[in-house]
Amino acid sequence: MRKKIVVGNWKMNLLKTQAESLANEVVNLLRHVDLSETKKVILSTPSLYLNKISELTGKEKFMFSCSQNIHHENSGAYTGEISAERIKSVGVSYTLVGHSERRAYFDETNELLAKKITTALSQNIVPIYCCGEQLEDRRLENHFSVILTQIEEGLFHLSSDEFKNIIIAYEPVWAIGTGETATSDQAQEMHAFIRSLIIEKYGNDIADDLTILYGGSCKPSNAEELFTCPDVDGGLIGGASLIAEDFVNIVKAL
Ligand code: 13P
């Protein structure tokens, strides 16, 4: 069954005490919201805080912690990196893979991301695979082909059984941190396109169960409209996830 999910991506923000108080506030506010197996909340925090935040979310039935990145190897001489095996050991069950900021600033390619996806799955970590086009791609009407390539090269090496354990997040790069949100029609159009690719490759049942999140200037004022689109199954939230009340209001929009 398809799951509805809201993920807060804190990026490289918050000091330790701020991170802990935000997480506590979110946990407390969410006690009044009906979460369930098919309506979950995930906090993607700086890696330094994953241990602590996992302890907090671990006490809540439908809240989870998430890494913002992993290395493509499980262990070894990779100074400064974190891996699926290590985040697993502190209670983390999700990781972002291929966020556009990692693609842009750390030159992550689809080929590398495909390896990270496989490594995450090998440790039972659910990868949230991010895809999204640049503004120029959309201007040139190349956005569908950019997403097609990102999905094919990043994910289509997976078997059907493996694919059942992934989440996709569509984040148009021009909407990230800009205040410019994709319209609900634009989001729905791309999400339906992504789902059609999955139908073609893995069949109807797997495509129907796949959670596809929207990310890019999602906030309390537009979340409900976005989330009512039939192929938008929740959100990957940046800026608004740093304010407990805004984040929880976005969760309520689910
Ligand atoms: P904003 O919500 O700040 O636009 O960020 C979106 C994002 O990049 C989440 O991963």
Residues whose N, C-alpha, C, O or C-beta is under 5 A from the ligand:
A	BS01	13P	N9 A175 I176 G177 T178 G215 G216 S217 C218 L236 I237 G238 G239 A240
